[in-house]
Amino acid sequence: MSDRNSGRIRGGGHRREQTSTRRRAATAVAWSAAALVLVGGSGLGYVYFKLDGNIKGVDINAMLGRDRPANVDNGSEDILVLGSDSRAGANASYGRSDGGNGRSDTAMVVHVYKGHKTASIVSIPRDTLVDRPDCTDSKGNTIPGQQLSMFNAAYEVGGPACAVKTVEQMSGIRMDHYIEVDFTGFKKLIDELGGVKITTAQSIDDPKSHLKLAAGTHTLNGEQSLALVRTRHGVGDGSDLGRIQLQQAFVKALIEQVKSIGVLSSPKKLYDLADTATKAITPDSQLASVNALIGFADGLQHLGAKDVHMITLPVRYDPADPNRVLALPAASQQVWTALKQDKPIPASVTRDSAGDKGPAHGVVTGG
């Protein structure tokens, strides 16, 4: 059965208006949370217990069992980074909650190559129609699979484990780790960093996200950063694929901002950053401790924005519904094969894709 026109699982693709705001910038936490814990924890052994208490992990391995791609130990690392639009707790100010897990409005597969000096990131559009597999949620319930289901519905109906299993089925690649971040944690993280510097090639005025910026260089606070990475109507053609381009540009700026915190000397500032980072994320259980995150950060510390190649999964608009996209089979397979073999993604894969192009490209760059 297809949920292509389901009223329960909603999406916002090419032209559909949304009544609630969306959280869009999760992937930077793969660097920011780990790097902040690294610098914030160093020399502050007496606070490790408190920081450990901030981290709430999810046991992905237990929920997925053995029905997964092989765990290839070639020195590379694959991380699924999700942004949840849950309206629980402090996130209630961003709109009405529909209950359940919310949706994964940002999804990026981060592949760190052997040697951990370069990385590729593949953004998966939330409205990509996929064949979702059967999965098990955190309560042990079996969630039936569905053909032609929106990608972000996997998280909505089955939580993190279902999202991971869907990505693993799509890619044939086992995810080594999972990291999730929400609205409030993202904003606080940016504010603790002192903002993120970006440059806009044109003015942006989006009444939906409440973002208004003149052309030029800006240091965005947490609220502005959240607005930028969810803005859609103020830039380009209003498509979700265009918004992904803004997210990717922001992530690169954030990576450089995170790396700059190494020059800070205030123990309190470093601790505050680490405290915020560990509260902002929900990692898999293997990363759910300060020591584990420090080890994770060690593997990322040499990565800068110039070392990270970012693309959108090659897609085309669904002829039956312009608010949905379909993966281009051959090009998408080339992407996953390259990552599986720990090789660079061929530039040709995006040639016929509806992503990675359009008027939103180049509107935002690092400051």
N, C-alpha and C positions, 0 to 999 in steps of 0.2 A: 504493500500500500504506500502511496506517495503522500507526503505532507506538503506538497508543492503549494497548495492553496489553503493549508490548515489555518484556522482562526486562532488556535491555541498557541502555536509557536510562531511568533512574529519576527520579522526581520526588516531591515531597512536597506534596500539595495540601491539601484541606480537612481530612481526618482521618487521613492515613497517617502512621505512626510512622517516624522516621528513625534509623538507627544511627550516622550520622556527623554532626558539627556542620556548620553552614552559615555562610558569610561573607555578610553582608547589607547593608553600608552604603557602597556605592561612590560614590554620586553626589556627596557632599560634596567629593570631590577636584576636581571641576570648578571649585570656588572655592578650596579649601584648597591644593592643589598649586600652582596658578598664583599665588595671592596670596602664599604663602610664598616662592616663588621671587622674586617681585617685591621684597618687603621684604628678603629674605635676600641677594639679589644686588646690590641697590643699594649703591654705595660699596665693593664688595668685588670689584673687577675682577680682581684677581690670582687669585681662586679660580674664575673662570668656566670655565676649562679642566677643573678637577676636577669641577665640577657638571655640565658637559656630558657628561663621561665616565660619570656616573651614569645617564643617560637612554638607555633602550633602546627605540627606536621601531619601529613596524611599518608597512610601506608598503601601506596599504589601497588607495590609488589604483591602484597597479600590479596588485594582485591582482583588483580589480573591473573594471578596464578601462573601456569606454565604455557598457556596458549598465547605466546608472544614471539616476535622475531628473535633470532639467535642473538645472544650477547657477544658481539664481536669486539675483542680486546686488541685494537690496533693503535691505541694511544690517542684516538679522537674521542670526542664527547658530544652527545646530543641531548639538548634540553628543550622541553616544551614549556614555553612561557605564556601564561594566560592572564588576561585582564577580566575580572568578573564585574558585571554590572548589578550585583546584588544591592538591594536597598535596605539591607538589615542594618541595625544600629545607627552609627553616625552617618551612614550613607542615605538615610531616609530623606534628607533634604534635597536629594537629586531626583525625587519622583516617587510614584506609587510602586510598591512591591507587588509582584504577581505571585509571590510565594515561591517555594522550591529553592533551587540553587542560583536563580538568576541566569544570565547568559554569558558566554565567553565572547565578548565583543572585540577582543583583540587576541589573536593567536599567532605565535611565531615559533618556528623551529630554529633553534640556535645550534649550529654545528661548529664546534671548535676543532680545528684540524690538529693532527699529530704534531707535537712540539708546542702547541698552544700559542702560536705567534700570529695566526690568522684565523678568521671565522667567516662563515656565511650564515645569513639569516633569511629564512623563507617565511614571508607573511602569508597566512591562509585567510582569504576573505571570509567573513562570518557567514555570508549568504551563499557560499559554495554548496551546491547540491551533491551529496555524497551518499554512499550506501553505508549506513551506520550499523556496526555489528552488535550482536547481543553482548551485554556487559552486566557487571554486578556493581551496585551502588554501595555506599558506605554502611548501609544497614543490612547488607547481604541479600537484598532483593535482586532478582534477575530482571533486567530491562530489555525487552525484546528489541531486536534490530529493526531497521526500516530502510527501504530503498528511497532514493531521491529525497533525503532529509537534509534540511539546512545544517551546515557544519556546526553552528553554535548551539543547535538543539542537543548535541551530545552531552554537553556540560549541563544544560538545563534539566534534562530528564535523568541523568545518571551521575552527575558530579565529575570530579577530577579523573577518576579511573576510566569512566566512559569516554571522556575527551582524549585521554592518552591512548586508549585502545583504538579509537577511531583514527587518530593520527598514525598509529603503528600499522593499521590495516591499509591506509592510504599510501604510506611511504615504504612499507616493508623494513623500516628501521626501528630498532628498539630504542626507546627514550631512556637515557641514563638517569635523567632527573626531571622533576616537575617543579615549577615555581609559579605561584599565583599572587596577584596584588589587587587591591581594591581602590575605590575612589579616594577615601580619606587617607589611607596610607600613602598613596602616590603624592597627594598634595603636601602632606607633612614632610615627606622625604625631600621634595623640591625646596620647600621653605627652609629646612635645616641645612641644605646645601648652599643656601644664600641665593637661590634662583639659578636659572639657566639662560645663557646668552645666545640669542638667535638673531638672524637678519632676515627681514622680509623684503622681497623684491617689489612688492606692491602692497597697498593698504588692504587690510582685512576688516570687514565689518559683518559679523554674523549674529543676527538677533537671536538665533536658536541657541547658540553656545554662549552668547553674551561676550564675545571676544571682539574688541575694537582696537586695531593697531595701525598706526601710520607706517608707510614704507620706511625702512631703516633698521637700525640695530636696537634691540631691546633686551633687558634682563627680566625674564618672566618669573613671577612668583608662582606658588603652587596652584592657586586658582586659575591664573592666566595660562599656565602650562596645561592644566586639565582641559581648559576651553580650547586651546590650540589643537590638541591631539584628538578632540572629538568634533572639531569644526568641519562642516561639509558644505553648508550653503554659502559661505562667504568666500570660497576659493574654488576656482575651476568650474567644472560642469555640475557640481553638486553630487557626484557619485561617491559611493563608499570606496571605490578603488582609488579615487583621487585623495581621499582622506588618508588612506594607507601611506601615500607618498609623503604627506605631512608628518605622519607618525615616524616614518623612517628617518626623515631629516632631523626631527627632534631627538630621536634616540642617539644619533651620532653626536649631536651637540651635548647631550647628557653624558655620554661616555667620556667626552673630554672634560666636562665639569667634574665628574666623579674622580678622574685621574688627578685633577688639580688639588684634591683635598689632602694629598700626601704632604703638601707643604705646610699644612696647619700645625700649630704647636700647642694649642690650648687643650689640655686633657679633658676639660669639661665639654668643649665643642666636639671633640672626637667621640666622647662617650654619648653625647646627645644624638649624634649622627647614627652611632651603632644602635642605640636604644630605639630610635625611630625606624631604622631599617629592619630590625628583627621583629618589630610589631607590624610592619607593613606587609609582610609576606606570609604565605602559607606554602612551605616547600614539601617535597616528599620526605618521608621519615628518615631517609639516609642523609638528608641535609638539615635535619631538625635539631641541630645543636650548634653552639658557637664554634667549637673545634672543627666540626664538619664544614661549616661555612667558611672558616678561615682556610681550610684546605682547598675548598672550591675557589676561593678568591686567589689563592696562590697560582692557580692554573689560568687565571684571567688577567693577572696584573700587567702583562706585557702587551695586552691588546689596546690599541688606540683606534680612533674612528677610521683612520686611513687603512687599518688592517681588517676592517669588517666590510664584507660585500653583502648588500641587501637587495633582495628581489621580492616580487609578489609571485605566488604560485601562478603559472601560466593558465589563464582562463579566457572564456568568451561569455558574452551575455547569453542567457537562455532564450532561445527564440520564442518560447511559450510564455515567458515572464521576464521583462527587462529588469525586475528587482532581484533576480537570481543570476548566478553565474555557474558555469560548468567548467571543470578542469579540462584543459587540452591534453588528451591522453598521451600522445607521443612526447610532447614537450615536458609535461609533468613527470613522466617516467624518466626522462633524461636528468631532471633535477634530482630526483630521489636516487637514481643510480650513481650519479656523481658523488653525492654525500655518502652513500653506502660504501663507495670505493675510496673515500677520503680524497676526492679530487675536486678541483675548482668547478663551479657550475658554468657550463658553456654559455657564452654571451648570446648565442643564437636562440636559446630557449624562449626568450621574451619577444622575439621578432613578431610573432603573430598574436601575442597576448593583448587583451584589453587592459591589463595592468601595466605598471611601469611606463606610462606615457600619459599624454593629455595635458591640459592647461595647468594642473596643479604642480607639475614637475618643475622644480627649481624655485618655487615661490618662497620656500623657507630653507635657509642654510644655517650652519653653525655661525656663531657670532665672531 
